[in-house]
Amino acid sequence: DSGVTQTPKHLITATGQRVTLRCSPRSGDLSVYWYQQSLDQGLQFLIQYYNGEERAKGNILERFSAQQFPDLHSELNLSSLELGDSALYFCASSPGGGRAGELFFGEGSRLTVL
Amino acid sequence: KNQVEQSPQSLIILEGKNCTLQCNYTVSPFSNLRWYKQDTGRGPVSLTIMTFSENTKSNGRYTATLDADTKQSSLHITASQLSDSASYICVVSGETGANNLFFGTGTRLTVIP
């Protein structure tokens, strides 16, 4: 158990819909990272938050947004969903915010868009 | 261009045998190299992290090597077990910044009885 909690584990929705994925980092970790992993693909970095502030942005679509709340949990919002958005979405946390230290991954949220 | 390439893409071995997975990278500057194990449908779990000055690091039956001059790393698994069946991902960290993590696409290892 990494200490990172993601909900929901599975989500099935239709094209054009909007969903929210939630992540609770390990106790004490200030950084939260979001990654997308499509079928048989590598992990693609989406965005990082550190102590409530956006720290780094990767290949995140404009239809996607995220935020980190004062209690340090984070949400990833995916809107106007397309079939190609079907993927595993992982959250990871680490203590620091600059140099990427040890990352602890959650178990992921599997999104299926029909 | 910063890239991480892993080989082979997939590998099937008999239980009890050893195997070696390869990772070549072009990331520069270099901070550290990590190996993660990812069971199907699960989150990656860290096996080792190696910095520039470390040549070898072990974690139980897993031994990682790093040659920073040739920008190559390997992960050696000894006396494989069925539970070793997973994807093994090589991740290279650039000097600073969270988005300076470069992920390989992984080697899918299957251990058969």
Boltz contact constraints between the chains, C-beta under 6 A:
constraints:
  - contact:
      token1: [A, 42]
      token2: [B, 103]
      max_distance: 6.0
  - contact:
      token1: [A, 42]
      token2: [B, 105]
      max_distance: 6.0
  - contact:
      token1: [A, 43]
      token2: [B, 103]
      max_distance: 6.0
  - contact:
      token1: [A, 45]
      token2: [B, 99]
      max_distance: 6.0
  - contact:
      token1: [A, 48]
      token2: [B, 98]
      max_distance: 6.0
  - contact:
      token1: [A, 55]
      token2: [B, 98]
      max_distance: 6.0
  - contact:
      token1: [A, 56]
      token2: [B, 97]
      max_distance: 6.0
  - contact:
      token1: [A, 56]
      token2: [B, 98]
      max_distance: 6.0
  - contact:
      token1: [A, 56]
      token2: [B, 99]
      max_distance: 6.0
  - contact:
      token1: [A, 58]
      token2: [B, 99]
      max_distance: 6.0
  - contact:
      token1: [A, 90]
      token2: [B, 43]
      max_distance: 6.0
  - contact:
      token1: [A, 98]
      token2: [B, 96]
      max_distance: 6.0
  - contact:
      token1: [A, 99]
      token2: [B, 96]
      max_distance: 6.0
  - contact:
      token1: [A, 100]
      token2: [B, 93]
      max_distance: 6.0
  - contact:
      token1: [A, 100]
      token2: [B, 98]
      max_distance: 6.0
  - contact:
      token1: [A, 100]
      token2: [B, 101]
      max_distance: 6.0
  - contact:
      token1: [A, 105]
      token2: [B, 43]
      max_distance: 6.0
  - contact:
      token1: [A, 105]
      token2: [B, 44]
      max_distance: 6.0
  - contact:
      token1: [A, 106]
      token2: [B, 43]
      max_distance: 6.0
  - contact:
      token1: [A, 107]
      token2: [B, 42]
      max_distance: 6.0
  - contact:
      token1: [A, 107]
      token2: [B, 43]
      max_distance: 6.0
  - contact:
      token1: [A, 108]
      token2: [B, 43]
      max_distance: 6.0
